[in-house]
């Protein structure tokens, strides 16, 4: 029994069983108002202080998270690392969190959250012989609704958070069951008031927390210790706990840990409520601020996913070595997902560091991906033919894709044509080359690709034998067999998005409308839920058709506002009913926000946002909401009665709102770097503003019949973000055919997101998830290795399978840590 408890009970002063579990901790922001090098030093100082307090107070215990911090200590102060190992064995130092860092809990992909646990828990198990049982993100600004499943399948049954606070998100209790769509639950605790204290006495902080005690919930955690820039519990903190515990006006105070708290709560028969939701809205502006870090994150996540898939396939197919540095790449990405980095709320210099770390990660990913696809393509049997230029296109997705492919080639002749592996001619179009000289050309064509596979296309000599039509296109109209898009030549706004077959005009006003909104909030946008004060809009300077051919046609709209310019290239394909819009913004405004708005002509609407490894339906009330690669508004088209919808896809944005009929993508915000209320900027001050200059991204308009679940929104968004990989080959003998698939799934609503080498051996790891909130039976085939996986999915369930290369060994379902349950 804790010494504090014994002494207090001896005094016989306590009149009830209420207990405050005093959680000694130090919230360590490795990056915020300082760079990581300073966070590195402060981690050492904080851990040293915690060890010293243990030497001074026999019953003091310390709680700490984040494997990245421990790796710093291991590499830089090995003696201290050994001290920490010993204290962990003694139960005096408790590992929580189980993740690499405490990340933003809305922006990373579903797989990034898995990797936070995979690398964090493996590190803790390897170095200390323990894994975290409590998920721990005390400072993250919001928490997506799929976290209970991810935590549970990463070995954590409990969760601790603080934000959003009660005025931002009402919850039925401090302690409750948090449930995901698949039914996974974790026992969850919202910290009262603060996760840290200053180095003084704790009277006020303890009294506030004690005021939250409500029978029959007689246990609460009270977190103390200097934080943010580290520090941890002080001598004065600890002495004040002894003093307060002798005062009968306070509940029993015990030095404790989150594990002990949850153990005691779990042993009691308490009426714990169940919450099935996500936790927003604190700092609603952080999901749009600093476009650079968010785009780098998205690119790195998708590049590493593709690189792992083809590296794993190549290892099992050709014997190509699997890269050993993927771990380093992922750790770089995971570190940059720390909540003050990825949210865009750190000081400006921190983003130079983040850019460099992402650059290293993407270089590793690019190198690994190139080795893999080059190894595979070199084993393809390609016949010799004079003047032929083979192109191998790889599909990283677990479904058949028909996607636009663009690549640079040399020596193209006007009479050359394109054929597939069967000799069928494919429409070919030349577009503007990235090179300005040297006989280089850029070609565009639609590739029809098998799942997790490839197809060989060939540029061959000779005139075209097929008369490929083009869509209707001029300076203000794009029209294929299904849709007609019209753009106002004066404003540059889209005025019509018309389904010719269903007689549905989907728009309810001008769309792709670039609106400028006043935004004088701080970097986080504290206490702001809506951004709606329009102060202007971009006006068209030029609307012109710039590309036209048998593959696609493009209208370029160049608009201006103040000193800023916006270029939107609207692309319609002849054979794909999706309008891609590549965007270049040169932003020169301050204290303003840019949104692109899309009003739709629907009633009985439902607004859905992608979240990591899942989705959530939210009210269409105009509140700024985090999302991922797609949002959707579906409903009834009143004039025709048709069920219809519009999905907005993107390759690097995370902030949206839906207000009644109008969907909006928040493109950027331009507050001051690391400006935190209530500090008011000086009128004559010199400040650096975020998101100044040029940025690029792509969004897509994906109109559809019915709802997003049946339309394939998840797949189209994934294709936009994880593009096909193409390389120019030559002729050679080989043991692979000119078109092949290494994996496929027999149902559309189960997506294979990961194919990788196992962490501990050469087994294959496959991760997949159900996408439409529907219980499903699925069959996953790996035909090359004569493996079939039959699996039953709960709605939105994530499943991981380990496949031994030895066919005599059975496929095993594992948790997200690749360990058997």
C-alpha positions in Angstrom: 0.0 0.0 0.0 1.2 3.5 -0.8 2.9 5.2 2.2 0.8 8.3 1.8 -2.4 6.2 2.2 -1.1 4.4 5.2 -0.2 7.6 7.0 -3.5 9.2 6.3 -5.5 6.2 7.4 -3.6 6.1 10.6 -4.8 9.6 11.3 -8.4 8.4 10.9 -9.3 11.7 9.4 -10.8 10.4 6.1 -14.6 10.2 6.1 -15.1 8.8 2.6 -13.4 6.5 0.1 -12.6 9.2 -2.4 -9.1 9.0 -3.9 -7.0 11.2 -6.1 -4.4 9.3 -8.0 -1.5 11.7 -8.3 0.1 11.2 -11.6 3.7 12.5 -11.7 4.5 13.3 -15.3 6.3 15.8 -17.5 4.6 16.8 -20.8 7.5 17.0 -23.2 6.9 18.8 -26.5 10.0 17.8 -28.5 9.2 20.6 -30.8 6.9 23.7 -30.3 8.3 27.1 -29.6 11.7 25.5 -29.9 13.4 23.1 -32.3 14.0 19.4 -31.8 17.6 19.9 -30.6 16.4 21.9 -27.6 13.6 19.3 -27.0 16.4 16.6 -27.1 18.3 18.4 -24.3 15.2 19.0 -22.2 14.3 15.3 -22.4 17.6 14.5 -20.8 17.2 17.1 -18.1 13.6 16.0 -17.4 14.4 12.3 -17.2 17.4 13.1 -14.9 15.1 15.1 -12.6 12.6 12.3 -12.4 15.3 9.8 -11.5 16.7 12.2 -8.8 13.2 12.5 -7.3 13.0 8.7 -7.0 16.2 8.7 -5.1 14.9 11.3 -2.7 11.3 10.0 -2.2 10.8 6.2 -1.8 7.1 6.2 -2.9 7.3 8.7 -5.8 6.5 7.2 -9.2 6.8 8.7 -12.6 4.7 8.3 -15.8 6.1 8.9 -19.3 5.3 8.2 -23.0 6.8 8.5 -26.4 9.4 5.9 -27.6 11.3 8.6 -29.6 12.3 10.3 -26.3 13.8 7.1 -25.0 15.7 6.4 -28.2 17.3 9.8 -27.7 18.4 8.8 -24.2 19.6 5.4 -25.3 21.8 6.8 -28.1 23.1 9.8 -26.1 23.1 9.0 -22.4 23.4 5.2 -22.1 24.1 5.3 -18.3 20.8 7.2 -17.7 19.1 4.7 -20.0 20.2 1.8 -17.7 18.9 3.7 -14.7 15.5 4.1 -16.4 15.4 0.4 -17.2 16.0 -0.5 -13.6 13.2 1.9 -12.4 10.8 0.4 -14.9 11.6 -3.1 -13.5 10.9 -1.8 -10.0 7.5 -0.4 -11.0 8.6 3.2 -10.1 8.7 4.4 -13.8 5.6 3.6 -15.9 5.6 3.4 -19.7 2.4 4.7 -21.2 1.3 5.8 -24.7 2.9 2.9 -26.6 3.5 5.3 -29.6 6.5 6.9 -31.1 5.3 10.3 -30.2 2.1 12.0 -29.1 0.8 12.9 -32.6 -1.9 15.0 -33.9 -4.9 12.5 -33.7 -6.8 13.6 -36.8 -4.3 14.2 -39.6 -2.1 11.1 -39.9 -3.4 8.2 -42.0 -4.9 5.1 -40.4 -1.7 3.3 -41.2 0.4 6.0 -39.6 -1.5 5.4 -36.3 -0.8 1.7 -36.7 2.9 2.5 -37.2 3.0 4.7 -34.1 2.0 1.6 -32.1 4.1 -0.9 -34.1 7.3 1.0 -33.7 6.5 2.3 -30.2 5.4 -0.9 -28.6 8.1 -3.0 -30.3 10.7 -0.5 -28.9 9.3 -0.7 -25.4 9.2 -4.5 -25.5 12.7 -4.9 -26.9 14.3 -2.4 -24.6 12.3 -2.7 -21.3 10.4 -5.9 -21.6 7.1 -4.1 -21.3 4.4 -2.7 -23.5 2.1 0.2 -22.7 -1.4 -0.7 -21.6 -2.7 2.9 -21.6 -3.0 5.0 -24.7 -1.8 8.6 -23.8 -2.3 11.8 -25.8 -2.8 14.4 -23.2 -2.2 17.5 -25.4 -3.5 16.4 -28.9 -6.2 18.8 -30.1 -8.8 16.3 -31.3 -9.2 12.5 -31.5 -10.8 10.6 -34.4 -13.4 7.9 -33.8 -11.4 4.9 -35.0 -8.8 5.2 -32.3 -10.4 2.7 -29.9 -10.0 -0.1 -32.4 -6.4 0.9 -33.3 -5.5 1.2 -29.6 -7.1 -2.1 -28.7 -5.4 -4.0 -31.5 -2.1 -2.3 -30.5 -2.2 -3.8 -27.0 -3.8 -0.8 -25.2 -7.1 -1.3 -23.3 -7.3 2.3 -21.9 -6.9 5.8 -23.1 -6.1 9.2 -21.5 -6.7 12.6 -23.2 -7.6 16.1 -22.2 -8.6 18.1 -25.2 -11.3 19.0 -26.2 -12.3 20.2 -22.8 -15.9 20.2 -21.5 -16.9 23.5 -23.0 -15.8 22.2 -26.4 -17.2 18.7 -26.2 -19.8 17.5 -23.7 -19.2 14.0 -22.4 -21.3 12.0 -19.9 -18.5 11.4 -17.4 -14.8 11.7 -16.8 -14.4 8.0 -17.1 -16.3 6.1 -19.9 -16.1 3.4 -22.5 -15.1 4.8 -25.9 -16.3 2.7 -28.8 -15.4 2.4 -32.5 -17.7 1.4 -35.4 -16.4 -2.2 -35.2 -17.4 -2.5 -31.5 -13.9 -2.2 -30.0 -13.9 -0.3 -26.7 -11.2 1.2 -24.5 -11.8 2.6 -21.0 -11.1 6.3 -21.4 -10.3 9.2 -19.0 -10.5 12.9 -19.8 -8.0 14.8 -17.6 -9.6 17.6 -15.5 -8.3 21.1 -16.1 -4.5 20.5 -16.9 -2.0 17.8 -17.6 0.8 19.7 -15.9 1.5 22.2 -13.1 4.2 24.7 -12.2 6.9 24.0 -9.7 4.9 25.3 -6.7 2.5 23.8 -4.2 -0.5 21.9 -5.6 -3.3 23.2 -3.3 -5.4 24.9 -6.0 -4.9 22.2 -8.6 -5.8 19.4 -6.2 -8.8 21.3 -4.8 -10.1 21.8 -8.4 -9.7 18.2 -9.3 -11.3 17.0 -6.0 -14.3 19.1 -6.8 -14.9 16.8 -9.8 -15.5 13.7 -7.7 -19.0 12.4 -7.9 -20.2 9.2 -6.3 -20.1 6.4 -7.2 -17.1 7.5 -9.2 -14.7 8.0 -6.2 -11.4 7.8 -8.1 -9.9 10.5 -10.3 -6.4 11.1 -11.7 -4.8 14.4 -10.9 -1.8 15.1 -13.2 1.1 17.2 -11.8 4.6 18.1 -12.9 6.1 21.0 -14.9 5.3 20.4 -18.6 5.4 21.5 -22.2 9.1 22.3 -22.1 9.5 19.4 -19.7 10.7 19.6 -16.1 8.4 17.1 -14.3 7.5 16.9 -10.6 9.4 19.2 -8.3 10.4 18.7 -4.7 7.8 21.4 -3.8 5.1 19.5 -5.7 5.9 16.3 -3.8 6.1 17.9 -0.4 2.8 19.6 -0.9 1.2 16.3 -1.7 2.4 15.0 1.7 1.1 18.1 3.4 -2.3 18.0 1.6 -2.8 14.3 2.4 -2.7 15.1 6.1 -5.6 17.6 5.7 -9.0 16.0 6.2 -10.5 18.5 3.8 -8.9 16.7 0.9 -9.6 13.2 -0.5 -6.9 10.5 -0.1 -3.9 11.4 -2.3 -1.8 8.5 -3.5 1.3 8.5 -5.7 -0.1 6.4 -8.6 0.0 5.7 -12.3 -2.6 5.4 -15.1 -2.3 1.6 -15.0 -3.1 1.5 -11.3 -6.0 3.9 -11.7 -7.6 1.9 -14.5 -7.1 -1.4 -12.6 -8.9 0.0 -9.6 -11.7 1.5 -11.6 -12.1 -1.8 -13.6 -12.5 -3.8 -10.4 -15.5 -1.7 -9.3 -19.0 -2.3 -10.6 -19.6 1.2 -12.0 -22.3 2.4 -14.4 -19.8 3.5 -17.1 -21.4 5.2 -20.0 -20.5 4.3 -23.6 -19.5 7.1 -26.1 -19.5 6.3 -29.8 -18.2 9.5 -31.4 -15.0 11.4 -32.2 -13.7 14.2 -30.0 -13.6 17.7 -31.5 -13.5 20.9 -31.5 -10.3 22.3 -30.0 -8.1 24.4 -32.2 -10.2 24.0 -35.3 -7.9 26.2 -37.4 -4.9 23.9 -37.1 -6.1 21.4 -39.7 -5.7 24.1 -42.4 -2.6 25.9 -41.3 0.8 25.3 -42.8 0.0 23.5 -46.1 3.6 22.4 -46.5 3.8 20.0 -43.5 0.5 18.5 -44.3 1.3 17.9 -48.0 4.7 16.4 -47.1 3.0 14.1 -44.6 0.5 12.9 -47.1 3.1 12.3 -49.8 5.5 10.5 -47.5 2.7 8.2 -46.1 1.6 7.2 -49.6 5.1 6.8 -51.0 6.2 4.5 -48.2 3.0 2.4 -48.6 3.7 1.9 -52.3 7.4 1.2 -51.7 6.6 -1.4 -49.1 4.0 -3.1 -51.2 6.3 -3.6 -54.2 9.4 -4.3 -52.1 7.5 -7.1 -50.4 6.2 -8.5 -53.7 9.7 -8.2 -55.3 11.4 -10.0 -52.4 9.0 -12.9 -52.8 9.1 -12.8 -56.6 12.6 -12.0 -57.7 14.6 -12.2 -54.5 15.2 -8.4 -54.4 16.4 -7.4 -51.0 13.8 -5.7 -48.8 15.2 -2.2 -47.7 16.4 -2.1 -44.1 16.0 1.6 -43.9 12.2 1.7 -44.2 12.2 1.9 -40.4 14.2 5.1 -40.4 11.8 6.6 -43.0 8.8 5.7 -41.0 10.3 7.1 -37.8 11.0 10.4 -39.5 7.3 10.6 -40.6 6.0 9.6 -37.2 8.1 12.1 -35.4 6.8 14.9 -37.7 3.3 13.8 -36.8 3.9 15.2 -33.3 0.8 17.4 -32.6 2.6 20.7 -32.6 4.5 19.9 -35.8 1.9 18.4 -38.0 -0.8 20.8 -36.8 1.3 23.7 -38.1 1.5 25.4 -34.7 5.3 25.4 -34.1 7.8 28.1 -34.8 8.9 28.7 -38.3 12.4 27.2 -38.0 10.9 23.9 -36.9 9.5 23.4 -40.4 13.0 23.5 -42.0 13.8 20.6 -39.8 10.6 18.8 -40.7 11.1 19.3 -44.4 14.6 17.8 -44.1 13.3 14.8 -42.2 10.5 14.2 -44.7 13.0 14.6 -47.5 15.1 11.8 -46.0 12.0 9.6 -45.6 10.9 10.2 -49.1 14.3 9.6 -50.5 14.4 6.2 -48.8 10.9 5.4 -50.0 11.7 6.4 -53.6 14.9 4.4 -53.6 13.2 1.3 -52.3 10.3 1.6 -54.7 12.6 2.0 -57.7 14.7 -1.0 -56.8 11.5 -3.1 -56.4 9.7 -2.1 -59.6 13.0 -2.2 -61.6 13.6 -5.7 -60.4 10.1 -6.9 -61.3 10.1 -5.2 -64.7 13.5 -6.7 -65.6 12.0 -10.2 -65.1 9.1 -9.5 -67.6 9.4 -11.3 -70.9 9.4 -8.5 -73.5 9.9 -9.4 -77.1 12.3 -7.5 -79.4 10.8 -5.2 -81.9 12.6 -2.4 -83.8 11.7 1.1 -82.6 9.5 -0.3 -79.7 9.6 1.5 -76.3 8.1 -0.7 -73.6 6.4 1.1 -70.6 5.6 -0.9 -67.5 2.8 0.5 -65.3 2.4 -0.8 -61.7 -0.8 -0.6 -59.7 -0.4 -0.4 -55.9 -4.1 -1.0 -55.2 -6.0 -4.1 -54.4 -8.6 -3.5 -57.2 -8.5 -3.0 -60.9 -7.7 0.6 -61.7 -8.4 2.6 -64.8 -6.3 5.7 -64.2 -4.5 8.5 -66.1 -0.7 7.9 -66.5 1.7 10.6 -67.5 5.4 10.2 -68.0 8.3 11.8 -69.8 9.8 10.0 -72.9 12.4 10.8 -75.4 12.4 10.3 -79.2 8.7 10.2 -79.7 7.6 10.5 -83.4 4.3 12.1 -84.5 3.4 8.7 -86.2 4.1 6.6 -83.1 1.2 4.9 -81.4 0.5 3.1 -78.1 -0.6 -0.5 -77.7 -1.2 -2.7 -74.6 0.2 -6.2 -73.9 -2.4 -7.8 -76.2 -1.7 -5.4 -79.1 -4.8 -3.3 -78.6 -4.3 0.3 -79.5 -4.7 2.7 -76.6 -5.5 6.4 -77.0 -2.3 8.5 -76.6 -2.0 12.2 -76.1 1.0 14.5 -75.8 0.8 17.2 -73.1 3.2 19.9 -72.0 6.6 18.4 -71.2 8.4 19.1 -67.9 11.6 19.6 -70.1 11.9 22.6 -72.4 14.4 21.2 -74.8 16.3 18.1 -75.7 13.7 16.1 -77.6 11.7 15.2 -74.5 7.9 14.7 -74.6 5.3 14.0 -72.0 2.5 11.5 -72.8 -0.8 10.9 -71.2 -2.9 7.7 -71.5 -5.5 5.7 -69.5 -4.0 2.5 -68.1 -6.3 -0.4 -67.2 -4.3 -2.1 -64.5 -4.8 -5.4 -62.6 -4.9 -5.4 -58.7 -1.5 -5.1 -57.0 0.1 -5.8 -60.4 1.3 -4.3 -63.6 0.7 -4.1 -67.4 3.1 -3.5 -70.2 2.3 -0.8 -72.8 4.4 -0.2 -75.9 5.1 2.8 -78.0 5.4 1.4 -81.5 6.1 2.8 -84.9 3.3 3.3 -87.4 0.3 5.5 -87.8 -2.8 5.1 -85.6 -5.3 2.5 -86.9 -8.1 3.7 -84.5 -9.9 7.0 -84.8 -10.2 7.9 -81.1 -12.8 10.6 -80.5 -12.4 13.6 -78.2 -14.8 15.1 -75.8 -16.5 18.4 -76.5 -14.4 21.1 -75.2 -13.9 24.8 -75.7 -12.8 27.7 -73.5 -15.8 27.3 -71.1 -17.2 23.8 -71.6 -16.1 20.3 -71.1 -18.5 17.4 -72.0 -18.1 13.7 -72.2 -20.7 11.0 -72.7 -22.0 11.4 -69.1 -21.2 14.9 -67.8 -21.2 18.4 -68.9 -19.2 21.0 -67.0 -19.6 24.7 -67.8 -17.3 27.5 -66.5 -18.3 31.2 -66.5 -15.7 33.0 -68.6 -16.2 36.2 -66.6 -15.9 34.7 -63.0 -14.0 31.5 -63.6 -16.6 29.6 -61.4 -18.2 26.3 -62.4 -21.8 27.1 -63.2 -23.0 23.7 -64.3 -22.2 20.0 -63.4 -24.9 18.1 -65.3 -25.5 14.4 -65.6 -26.9 14.0 -69.1 -28.1 10.4 -68.5 -30.0 11.1 -65.2 -31.0 14.7 -66.1 -29.4 15.8 -62.8 -28.0 19.3 -62.4 -25.9 18.8 -59.3 -24.9 22.4 -58.5 -27.0 24.8 -56.6 -24.9 27.9 -57.5 -21.4 28.8 -58.6 -18.9 26.1 -57.6 -15.1 25.9 -57.3 -15.6 29.5 -56.0 -12.4 30.8 -54.3 -13.6 32.7 -51.3 -11.4 34.9 -49.1 -12.4 35.0 -45.4 -11.3 37.2 -42.7 -9.3 35.2 -40.1 -7.7 37.2 -37.3 -7.6 34.2 -35.0 -4.4 32.7 -33.6 -2.5 29.9 -35.2 -4.8 27.3 -33.5 -8.0 29.3 -34.0 -8.8 28.9 -30.3 -12.5 29.3 -29.6 -13.4 29.6 -33.3 -15.8 27.0 -34.8 -16.9 28.8 -38.0 -15.0 30.7 -40.6 -17.7 32.6 -42.5 -16.9 36.3 -42.8 -16.4 36.6 -46.5 -14.4 39.7 -47.5 -13.8 38.9 -51.2 -13.3 36.3 -53.8 -10.8 35.6 -56.6 -11.8 37.0 -60.0 -10.9 35.4 -63.3 -8.2 37.0 -65.3 -8.2 34.2 -67.9 -10.4 31.2 -68.8 -8.9 29.2 -71.6 -8.8 25.6 -73.0 -5.1 24.6 -72.9 -5.2 20.9 -73.7 -7.4 18.9 -76.0 -7.1 15.3 -77.3 -8.4 11.8 -77.2 -7.5 11.2 -73.5 -8.5 14.5 -71.8 -9.2 18.2 -72.2 -8.2 20.9 -69.8 -9.6 24.4 -69.1 -7.3 26.7 -67.2 -8.7 29.4 -65.0 -6.3 32.0 -63.7 -7.8 34.3 -61.0 -6.5 37.1 -58.8 -7.2 38.6 -55.4 -5.1 41.4 -54.1 -1.5 40.4 -54.6 -2.4 36.7 -54.8 -3.0 34.4 -57.8 -4.9 31.1 -58.2 -4.6 28.7 -61.2 -7.1 25.9 -61.5 -6.7 23.4 -64.3 -10.0 21.6 -64.8 -9.5 18.2 -66.5 -12.2 16.1 -68.0 -11.4 12.6 -69.4 -13.2 10.9 -72.2 -13.4 7.6 -70.3 -13.4 8.5 -66.6 -16.3 10.3 -65.0 -14.1 12.3 -62.6 -13.0 15.9 -62.9 -9.5 16.5 -61.7 -8.5 20.0 -60.7 -4.8 20.8 -60.3 -4.3 23.9 -58.3 -1.4 26.4 -57.9 -1.8 29.2 -55.4 0.5 32.1 -54.9 -0.7 33.5 -51.6 0.4 36.9 -50.4 -2.3 37.7 -47.9 -2.2 37.9 -44.1 -4.9 37.2 -41.5 -7.0 35.6 -44.2 -8.3 32.2 -45.2 -9.0 30.7 -48.6 -11.8 28.3 -49.2 -13.1 26.6 -52.3 -16.9 26.3 -52.2 -19.3 23.8 -53.9 -23.0 24.2 -53.4 -25.1 21.1 -54.3 -28.7 20.8 -55.3 -29.8 18.1 -52.9 -32.3 17.6 -50.1 -32.3 15.0 -47.2 -28.5 15.4 -47.2 -25.9 13.4 -45.3 -22.4 14.8 -44.9 -19.6 12.2 -44.5 -15.9 12.8 -43.8 -13.1 10.3 -44.2 -11.2 9.7 -41.0 -8.1 7.4 -40.4 -9.2 3.9 -41.5 -12.8 4.9 -41.4 -15.4 7.6 -41.8 -17.9 9.7 -39.8 -21.2 11.4 -40.5 -21.4 14.9 -39.1 -24.0 17.7 -39.0 -24.0 20.1 -41.9 -23.8 23.1 -39.6 -20.8 24.9 -41.1 -18.4 24.0 -38.3 -14.8 23.6 -39.4 -14.0 19.8 -39.3 -10.9 17.7 -39.8 -11.0 15.1 -42.6 -8.7 13.2 -44.9 -8.6 12.4 -48.6 -12.4 12.8 -49.2 -15.6 14.3 -48.0 -19.1 13.6 -49.5 -22.5 15.1 -49.5 -25.2 12.7 -50.7 -29.0 13.1 -50.7 -32.0 13.4 -53.0 -32.1 15.5 -56.1 -35.5 17.1 -55.7 -36.4 17.8 -59.3 -35.9 14.2 -60.4 -36.1 12.2 -57.1 -32.7 10.6 -57.9 -30.4 9.6 -55.1 -27.2 11.4 -55.9 -24.1 12.9 -54.4 -20.8 14.7 -54.8 -17.5 13.5 -53.4 -14.6 15.9 -53.1 -11.3 14.2 -53.2 -7.9 15.8 -52.4 -4.2 14.9 -52.2 -3.1 17.1 -49.3 -5.8 19.0 -47.4 -7.4 18.2 -44.0 -9.9 20.9 -43.2 -13.4 21.2 -44.5 -16.9 22.4 -43.7 -20.4 21.6 -44.9 -23.0 24.3 -44.3 -26.4 23.2 -45.4 -26.0 22.5 -49.1 -22.5 24.0 -49.5 -19.3 21.9 -49.2 -16.0 23.7 -48.7 -12.3 22.8 -48.9 -10.2 25.0 -46.7 -7.1 25.6 -48.8 -5.0 27.6 -46.4 -4.8 30.0 -43.5 -2.3 32.8 -43.0 -1.9 33.6 -39.2 1.4 34.4 -37.5 3.7 31.5 -36.8 3.1 30.0 -33.3 0.8 32.8 -32.2 -1.2 31.7 -29.1 -4.1 33.6 -27.6 -4.4 35.6 -25.5 -1.2 37.3 -26.8 -2.2 40.2 -29.1 0.2 41.0 -31.9 1.6 44.5 -31.7 0.4 46.8 -34.5 4.0 47.9 -35.3 5.5 44.4 -34.7 7.3 42.4 -37.4 6.0 38.9 -37.8 6.4 35.9 -40.1 3.1 34.7 -41.6 2.3 31.1 -42.5 1.5 29.8 -46.0 3.0 32.7 -47.9 4.1 32.0 -51.5 3.4 29.1 -53.9 1.8 25.8 -53.2 0.3 23.0 -55.3 -2.3 20.4 -54.7 -5.1 18.5 -56.6 -8.7 18.0 -55.8 -11.3 16.0 -57.8 -15.0 16.4 -58.3 -16.5 12.9 -58.2 -20.3 13.1 -58.9 -22.1 9.8 -58.4 -25.5 8.1 -58.4 -26.6 6.7 -55.1 -24.3 7.2 -52.1 -20.5 7.2 -51.7 -20.5 3.6 -50.4 -21.7 2.2 -53.7 -19.9 4.8 -55.9 -16.4 3.8 -55.0 -15.3 7.1 -53.4 -12.8 5.4 -51.2 -11.1 3.8 -54.2 -11.0 7.0 -56.3 -9.5 9.0 -53.4 -6.8 6.3 -52.9 -6.0 6.4 -56.6 -5.5 10.1 -56.5 -3.2 9.9 -53.5 -1.3 6.7 -54.3 -0.6 7.0 -58.1 0.5 4.2 -60.5 4.2 3.8 -60.9 5.6 3.7 -64.4 9.0 3.0 -65.9 10.4 2.8 -69.4 11.9 -0.6 -70.1 13.6 -2.4 -72.9 13.2 -5.8 -74.5 14.6 -8.9 -72.7 13.8 -12.4 -71.7 12.0 -13.1 -68.4 9.9 -15.4 -66.4 7.0 -13.0 -65.8 4.1 -12.3 -68.2 3.4 -8.8 -69.6 0.4 -8.4 -67.4 0.0 -9.9 -63.9 -1.6 -9.5 -60.5 -0.1 -10.5 -57.2 -3.2 -10.0 -54.9 -6.9 -9.3 -55.3 -10.0 -9.1 -53.1 -13.4 -10.4 -54.2 -15.4 -7.6 -52.6 -15.2 -3.9 -53.3 -15.7 -2.7 -49.7 -12.6 -4.4 -48.3 -9.3 -2.6 -49.2 -5.8 -4.0 -48.7 -3.8 -1.0 -47.4 -0.5 -2.6 -46.5 1.7 -5.4 -47.9 5.0 -5.5 -46.1 7.7 -7.7 -44.7 7.1 -8.9 -41.2 9.1 -7.1 -38.5 10.7 -10.3 -37.2 11.2 -12.5 -40.3 10.5 -12.8 -44.0 6.8 -13.5 -43.6 4.4 -11.3 -45.5 2.1 -9.0 -43.6 -1.2 -7.9 -45.2 -3.4 -5.3 -43.6 -6.9 -4.6 -44.9 -10.0 -2.8 -43.6 -13.8 -2.7 -44.3 -14.7 0.7 -45.8 -18.5 1.1 -45.7 -19.6 0.2 -42.2 -21.0 -3.1 -43.3 -20.3 -6.6 -42.0 -18.7 -8.5 -44.8 -17.2 -11.8 -45.8 -14.2 -11.5 -48.1 -11.7 -13.7 -49.9 -8.1 -12.4 -50.5 -6.2 -14.3 -53.1 -2.4 -14.4 -53.6 -2.4 -16.5 -56.8 1.4 -16.5 -57.3 1.9 -18.2 -53.9 -1.3 -20.3 -54.0 -2.6 -18.6 -50.8 -6.3 -17.9 -50.1 -7.5 -16.0 -47.0 -11.1 -16.2 -46.0 -12.1 -13.5 -43.5 -15.2 -12.1 -41.9 -15.1 -8.4 -41.1 -17.1 -6.4 -38.6 -18.2 -3.0 -39.9 -15.1 -0.9 -40.3 -12.9 -3.6 -38.9 -9.1 -3.6 -39.5 -7.5 -7.0 -40.0 -3.9 -8.0 -40.2 -2.6 -11.4 -41.6 0.8 -13.0 -41.4 1.6 -15.2 -44.4 4.6 -17.6 -44.1 6.4 -18.2 -47.3 6.4 -21.9 -46.4 3.1 -23.1 -47.8 3.0 -25.8 -45.1 2.5 -23.1 -42.5 -0.9 -21.6 -42.0 -1.9 -18.0 -42.5 -2.3 -16.4 -39.0 -4.4 -13.4 -38.1 -2.5 -11.1 -35.8 -3.1 -7.8 -34.0 -1.6 -4.5 -35.4 1.7 -5.3 -33.7 2.0 -8.4 -35.8 1.7 -10.5 -32.7 -0.8 -13.3 -32.3 -3.7 -12.6 -29.9 
